[in-house]
């Protein structure tokens, strides 16, 4: 599993992220690297529907955490970056996905910091990809 941790760099007025798998570490500068890093992976939001409708990461697939065990086939192919509101539900989803044999990046940071990290946020009224409550 790949862990992503926030590295506060207050002297620079910014923050960076440290991605590591226990053997290899990579520092990600959000302003420079985030688009290139995320282009290599799918995005999975596991927040509940009301949170998703308030805004979400652009191009993310939405499967609320309680639905995930029954909807694993809907998770994007390849490496998946999993996020939620604070990191707790993303950690639970990461465990489920690892047990299913998937390569996962657990984003352990608040969703509220996503835009500041350089991620594009989609307004709910312009996106209809939410699939809450849909069963396969």
Helices and strands as residue ranges (DSSP letters): E 2-9, G 10-12, E 14-20, E 25-29, H 30-38, E 42-45, H 49-53, E 56-57, E 61-62, H 65-68, G 72-74, E 80-83, H 88-99, E 104-107, G 111-113, E 121-122, G 124-126
